[in-house]
Amino acid sequence: MSYPVTIKDIAKFCNVGVSTVSRALNKHSDVNPNTRNKITAAAIELGYIPNNNARNLRKTANKSIMVIVKGIRNSFFNRFIHVLVEEIDKKGYSLLLEVTDETKNDLQFAITTANEKKPAGIIFLGGNIFHSEKEIKSFQFPFVLCSGQMPSDIDKSLYSAVSLDDREESRKITNYLIQMGHKKIALLAADINDIGVGKLRLEGYLDALTQAGIKTPIINYTPNEETIPTFSMENGYIRMKELLEKKHDFTAVYALSDTIAIGACRALFDHGLCVPVDVSVIGFDGRDICNYYSPRLATLIQPADDMARNSAEILFEQIEQQSSHKIITLNGILEYGESVRPLYNKISKATSQTQKLNKNPKNKLK
């Protein structure tokens, strides 16, 4: 038995639903007396201690869910927010939207804002919570990280999260370029000191190069002092222009986001180069604009709808059932697009698959 004991443990012990345990312990009249006695006895036997702080917080909380979006100009989360509004509305709650810039301390911002507005729970969209276990334990609001990061050494029972394995998905992207014959692959990266998704995607890129025996990575980092948002078209344009001016020899560009990739394409065009004839380009995220850009941008699609729904479900389980924390890792989908070309004459299995996917309308984003 894990400690502290939760109502989920009592439910498993009594072979009843978590909601039944919650209603029994809160003395709801719709619970069978025999079942209530059984649950009460089990709670005593297992050493269950009610979380009065959490209970009092729920009583005083508004019927609202706070969603904190990382990045003032980050439009990537628009789809997430649309789905969250639907899921939150189904539960009879309202959505409180808060937006922070890239430099703010996510947890401290949440503490200050939540103490003022008293939401029932919080969903962090993006961002990184790099704090000690003591600080995380002291946070009194139910919360879920959606497409965000927590330090790897933090006890996973202390938080809930829904995300991709960014390192693995980045390795998948780089491997695809390698399979298409590219060995000189440039990466448009985040700040060299980035400790969030930028770091994980960089590691995935390096993993793939190492596995393929490619010893010379080509990386252009976003300077730490850069005031332009990292995951923006403007940053992609500037970083790509820098690579071209330095006359690096590369045949493909992997950008850490679709917005960076689109900015990079513009810089290539302005330099007199054609995508993908002269340089192949691939992004990350799967934004709708990729399907309407010319050429259609190759990318790694994040399942935004599933990530948002899972995040809402986990949060409401915490609010309504005092359930334990949960971590869900989803898989991305590689969208081949039209911006990557093979560097060999003989069409490989990977190339044939790409052509089939591109010719099939069902494989296009709608």
C-alpha positions as CSV (number, residue, x, y, z in Angstrom):
1,M,0.0,0.0,0.0
2,S,1.3,3.4,-1.0
3,Y,1.4,6.3,1.5
4,P,-0.3,8.6,2.0
5,V,-3.4,6.4,1.5
6,T,-5.9,7.9,-1.0
7,I,-9.5,7.2,-1.7
8,K,-8.4,5.3,-4.8
9,D,-6.6,2.9,-2.4
10,I,-9.8,2.5,-0.4
11,A,-11.9,1.9,-3.5
12,K,-9.5,-0.8,-4.6
13,F,-9.6,-2.4,-1.2
14,C,-13.4,-2.4,-1.0
15,N,-13.9,-3.2,-4.7
16,V,-16.1,-0.2,-5.3
17,G,-15.8,3.0,-7.4
18,V,-13.7,6.0,-6.4
19,S,-16.8,8.2,-6.5
20,T,-18.6,5.8,-4.2
21,V,-15.8,6.1,-1.6
22,S,-15.9,9.9,-2.0
23,R,-19.6,10.1,-1.4
24,A,-19.5,7.7,1.6
25,L,-16.7,9.6,3.3
26,N,-18.5,12.9,2.7
27,K,-21.7,11.3,4.2
28,H,-23.9,11.6,1.1
29,S,-27.3,10.0,1.6
30,D,-27.3,8.1,-1.7
31,V,-24.8,5.5,-0.4
32,N,-26.0,2.2,0.9
33,P,-25.5,2.1,4.7
34,N,-23.7,-1.3,4.5
35,T,-21.4,0.0,1.8
36,R,-20.8,3.2,3.8
37,N,-19.9,1.2,6.9
38,K,-17.5,-1.0,4.9
39,I,-15.8,2.0,3.4
40,T,-15.5,3.8,6.8
41,A,-14.0,0.7,8.4
42,A,-11.5,0.3,5.5
43,A,-10.5,3.9,5.8
44,I,-9.7,3.4,9.5
45,E,-7.9,0.2,8.9
46,L,-5.7,1.6,6.0
47,G,-4.9,4.8,8.0
48,Y,-6.6,7.2,5.6
49,I,-6.2,10.8,6.6
50,P,-8.6,13.3,4.9
51,N,-7.0,16.2,3.1
52,N,-8.8,19.0,4.9
53,N,-6.8,21.7,3.2
54,A,-7.8,20.4,-0.2
55,R,-11.4,20.0,0.9
56,N,-11.6,23.6,2.2
57,L,-10.0,24.8,-1.0
58,R,-12.6,23.1,-3.1
59,K,-15.4,24.6,-1.0
60,T,-14.2,28.1,-1.5
61,A,-13.0,27.7,-5.1
62,N,-14.9,29.2,-8.0
63,K,-16.3,26.8,-10.6
64,S,-13.5,27.7,-12.9
65,I,-10.4,26.1,-14.4
66,M,-7.3,28.2,-14.9
67,V,-5.3,27.6,-18.1
68,I,-1.8,29.1,-18.1
69,V,-0.3,29.5,-21.6
70,K,3.4,29.8,-22.0
71,G,4.4,32.4,-24.6
72,I,2.6,35.6,-25.3
73,R,2.9,35.1,-29.0
74,N,2.5,31.3,-29.0
75,S,-0.4,30.5,-31.3
76,F,0.4,26.8,-31.2
77,F,-1.9,26.3,-28.3
78,N,-5.0,27.7,-30.0
79,R,-6.3,24.2,-30.8
80,F,-5.6,23.0,-27.3
81,I,-7.6,25.9,-25.8
82,H,-10.5,25.3,-28.2
83,V,-10.8,21.6,-27.0
84,L,-10.3,22.6,-23.3
85,V,-13.1,25.1,-23.5
86,E,-15.4,22.3,-24.7
87,E,-14.3,19.8,-22.1
88,I,-14.5,22.3,-19.2
89,D,-17.9,23.5,-20.3
90,K,-19.2,20.0,-20.3
91,K,-18.4,19.9,-16.6
92,G,-20.2,23.1,-15.9
93,Y,-17.0,25.1,-15.2
94,S,-15.7,28.2,-16.9
95,L,-12.2,28.8,-18.2
96,L,-9.8,31.4,-16.9
97,L,-7.1,32.1,-19.4
98,E,-3.7,33.5,-18.3
99,V,-0.7,34.0,-20.6
100,T,2.9,34.3,-19.5
101,D,6.0,35.3,-21.4
102,E,9.0,32.9,-21.8
103,T,11.0,34.5,-19.0
104,K,8.5,34.1,-16.2
105,N,8.7,31.5,-13.4
106,D,5.7,29.3,-14.2
107,L,5.1,27.9,-10.7
108,Q,5.5,31.3,-8.9
109,F,3.1,32.9,-11.4
110,A,0.6,30.1,-10.8
111,I,0.8,30.5,-7.0
112,T,0.3,34.3,-7.2
113,T,-2.5,34.2,-9.7
114,A,-4.3,31.2,-8.3
115,N,-4.3,32.5,-4.7
116,E,-6.0,35.6,-6.1
117,K,-8.6,33.9,-8.4
118,K,-9.1,30.6,-6.5
119,P,-9.7,28.3,-9.5
120,A,-10.7,24.7,-8.9
121,G,-7.7,23.5,-10.8
122,I,-4.9,24.5,-13.2
123,I,-3.7,23.3,-16.6
124,F,-0.3,24.5,-17.7
125,L,0.0,24.7,-21.5
126,G,3.7,24.5,-22.3
127,G,6.3,25.9,-20.0
128,N,8.6,24.2,-17.5
129,I,8.2,23.7,-13.8
130,F,11.8,23.3,-12.6
131,H,11.4,23.5,-8.8
132,S,12.2,21.3,-5.8
133,E,9.9,18.5,-4.6
134,K,9.3,20.6,-1.5
135,E,8.0,23.5,-3.6
136,I,5.8,21.3,-5.7
137,K,4.4,19.5,-2.7
138,S,3.4,22.9,-1.2
139,F,1.4,23.8,-4.2
140,Q,-2.2,23.5,-3.0
141,F,-4.1,23.4,-6.3
142,P,-4.8,20.3,-8.5
143,F,-2.8,20.7,-11.7
144,V,-1.8,19.1,-15.0
145,L,1.1,19.8,-17.2
146,C,0.0,19.7,-20.9
147,S,3.0,19.7,-23.4
148,G,5.2,20.9,-20.6
149,Q,8.2,19.7,-18.7
150,M,9.2,18.7,-15.2
151,P,12.7,17.8,-14.0
152,S,13.4,14.1,-14.5
153,D,14.5,13.6,-10.9
154,I,11.2,14.8,-9.5
155,D,9.0,12.0,-8.0
156,K,6.4,11.2,-10.6
157,S,3.7,10.7,-8.0
158,L,3.8,14.5,-7.3
159,Y,2.4,15.7,-10.6
160,S,0.2,14.9,-13.6
161,A,1.3,15.4,-17.2
162,V,0.3,14.7,-20.7
163,S,2.9,15.1,-23.4
164,L,5.0,13.6,-26.2
165,D,8.4,12.0,-25.7
166,D,10.0,15.0,-27.3
167,R,13.5,13.4,-27.4
168,E,12.2,10.3,-29.1
169,E,10.0,12.2,-31.6
170,S,12.9,14.4,-32.5
171,R,15.0,11.3,-33.1
172,K,12.2,10.1,-35.4
173,I,12.3,13.3,-37.4
174,T,16.0,13.2,-37.8
175,N,16.0,9.5,-38.7
176,Y,13.5,10.2,-41.5
177,L,15.9,12.8,-43.0
178,I,18.7,10.3,-42.8
179,Q,16.6,7.6,-44.5
180,M,16.0,10.1,-47.3
181,G,19.7,10.2,-47.9
182,H,20.6,13.4,-45.9
183,K,23.8,13.4,-43.9
184,K,24.4,17.1,-43.6
185,I,21.4,18.1,-41.5
186,A,21.3,21.6,-39.9
187,L,19.3,22.1,-36.7
188,L,17.7,25.5,-35.9
189,A,17.8,25.2,-32.1
190,A,16.6,27.0,-29.0
191,D,18.9,28.7,-26.5
192,I,21.9,26.5,-25.7
193,N,21.0,26.6,-22.0
194,D,17.3,25.6,-22.7
195,I,16.2,23.0,-20.2
196,G,12.7,22.3,-21.7
197,V,11.5,20.9,-25.0
198,G,14.4,22.7,-26.8
199,K,16.9,20.6,-24.9
200,L,15.0,17.3,-25.4
201,R,14.6,17.9,-29.2
202,L,18.3,18.8,-29.5
203,E,19.1,15.5,-27.7
204,G,16.9,13.5,-30.1
205,Y,18.6,15.1,-33.1
206,L,22.1,14.2,-31.7
207,D,20.9,10.7,-30.8
208,A,19.9,10.0,-34.4
209,L,23.2,11.4,-35.8
210,T,25.2,9.3,-33.4
211,Q,23.3,6.2,-34.3
212,A,23.8,6.8,-38.0
213,G,27.6,7.5,-37.5
214,I,27.3,11.1,-38.5
215,K,30.0,12.9,-36.5
216,T,29.5,16.5,-37.5
217,P,26.2,18.1,-36.3
218,I,25.3,21.6,-37.7
219,I,23.5,23.6,-35.0
220,N,22.5,27.2,-34.9
221,Y,21.4,28.1,-31.4
222,T,19.1,31.0,-30.6
223,P,21.2,33.5,-28.5
224,N,20.3,33.7,-24.8
225,E,20.0,37.5,-25.2
226,E,17.6,37.3,-28.1
227,T,14.4,39.2,-27.4
228,I,12.4,37.6,-30.3
229,P,10.3,34.6,-29.1
230,T,12.3,31.4,-29.8
231,F,9.4,29.5,-31.5
232,S,8.5,32.2,-34.0
233,M,8.8,32.7,-37.8
234,E,11.0,35.8,-37.2
235,N,13.5,33.7,-35.2
236,G,13.5,31.0,-37.9
237,Y,14.2,33.6,-40.6
238,I,17.1,35.1,-38.6
239,R,18.7,31.8,-37.6
240,M,18.4,30.5,-41.2
241,K,19.9,33.7,-42.6
242,E,22.9,33.3,-40.2
243,L,23.5,29.8,-41.4
244,L,23.5,30.9,-45.0
245,E,25.9,33.8,-44.3
246,K,28.3,31.4,-42.6
247,K,28.2,29.3,-45.8
248,H,27.6,26.0,-43.9
249,D,27.3,23.0,-46.2
250,F,23.9,21.3,-45.5
251,T,21.2,19.6,-47.6
252,A,18.4,19.6,-45.0
253,V,17.1,21.7,-42.2
254,Y,15.3,20.5,-39.1
255,A,13.5,23.3,-37.3
256,L,12.4,22.8,-33.7
257,S,8.9,24.1,-34.6
258,D,6.7,24.7,-37.7
259,T,6.9,28.5,-37.1
260,I,10.7,28.3,-37.1
261,A,10.6,26.2,-40.2
262,I,8.3,28.6,-42.1
263,G,10.6,31.5,-41.3
264,A,13.6,29.4,-42.4
265,C,11.9,28.7,-45.8
266,R,11.4,32.4,-46.3
267,A,15.1,33.0,-45.7
268,L,16.0,30.3,-48.2
269,F,13.7,31.7,-50.8
270,D,15.2,35.2,-50.3
271,H,18.6,33.7,-50.8
272,G,17.6,32.3,-54.2
273,L,17.2,28.7,-53.0
274,C,14.2,26.4,-53.6
275,V,12.6,24.1,-51.1
276,P,12.9,21.1,-51.5
277,V,15.0,21.1,-54.7
278,D,18.0,22.8,-53.1
279,V,17.3,22.3,-49.4
280,S,14.8,20.1,-47.6
281,V,13.0,21.5,-44.6
282,I,11.0,19.8,-41.8
283,G,9.3,21.2,-38.7
284,F,7.7,20.0,-35.5
285,D,4.1,20.5,-34.1
286,G,1.7,19.8,-37.0
287,R,0.1,23.2,-37.2
288,D,-2.7,23.7,-39.7
289,I,-0.7,26.2,-41.7
290,C,1.7,23.4,-42.7
291,N,-1.0,22.0,-45.0
292,Y,-1.6,25.3,-46.8
293,Y,2.0,26.4,-47.1
294,S,3.8,25.9,-50.4
295,P,5.4,23.5,-50.5
296,R,3.3,21.6,-48.0
297,L,5.6,21.4,-44.9
298,A,6.8,18.1,-43.6
299,T,6.3,18.0,-39.8
300,L,5.7,15.9,-36.7
301,I,2.1,16.3,-35.7
302,Q,1.3,16.6,-32.0
303,P,-2.1,15.1,-31.2
304,A,-3.5,18.3,-29.7
305,D,-7.1,17.1,-29.3
306,D,-6.1,14.0,-27.4
307,M,-3.6,15.9,-25.3
308,A,-6.1,18.5,-24.3
309,R,-8.9,15.9,-23.5
310,N,-6.6,13.8,-21.5
311,S,-5.4,16.8,-19.5
312,A,-9.0,17.9,-18.7
313,E,-10.0,14.3,-17.7
314,I,-7.0,13.9,-15.3
315,L,-7.7,17.3,-13.8
316,F,-11.4,16.6,-13.1
317,E,-10.5,13.2,-11.6
318,Q,-8.3,15.1,-9.1
319,I,-10.9,17.7,-8.4
320,E,-14.0,15.4,-8.1
321,Q,-12.4,12.1,-6.9
322,Q,-9.2,13.1,-5.2
323,S,-7.4,10.7,-7.6
324,S,-3.7,10.2,-7.6
325,H,-1.5,11.9,-10.2
326,K,-1.1,10.4,-13.6
327,I,1.4,10.7,-16.5
328,I,0.4,10.0,-20.1
329,T,2.9,10.0,-23.0
330,L,1.3,10.1,-26.5
331,N,2.9,9.4,-29.9
332,G,3.4,12.0,-32.6
333,I,2.6,11.4,-36.3
334,L,5.1,12.1,-39.0
335,E,3.5,14.1,-41.9
336,Y,5.7,13.8,-44.9
337,G,4.4,16.8,-46.8
338,E,6.3,18.1,-49.9
339,S,9.3,19.9,-48.4
340,V,11.7,16.9,-48.1
341,R,13.2,15.2,-51.1
342,P,15.4,12.1,-51.4
343,L,19.1,12.5,-52.2
344,Y,19.5,9.2,-54.2
345,N,18.2,8.1,-57.6
346,K,16.8,4.8,-56.6
347,I,13.5,5.3,-54.8
348,S,13.6,3.5,-51.5
349,K,10.8,2.0,-49.5
350,A,10.7,5.2,-47.4
351,T,10.4,7.3,-50.5
352,S,7.6,5.2,-52.0
353,Q,5.7,5.3,-48.7
354,T,6.1,9.1,-48.7
355,Q,4.7,9.4,-52.3
356,K,1.8,7.1,-51.5
357,L,0.9,9.2,-48.4
358,N,1.1,12.5,-50.3
359,K,-1.1,11.2,-53.1
360,N,-3.8,10.0,-50.7
361,P,-6.1,12.8,-49.7
362,K,-7.0,11.0,-46.4
363,N,-3.4,11.6,-45.2
364,K,-3.8,15.4,-45.6
365,L,-4.7,17.6,-42.7
366,K,-8.2,19.0,-42.8
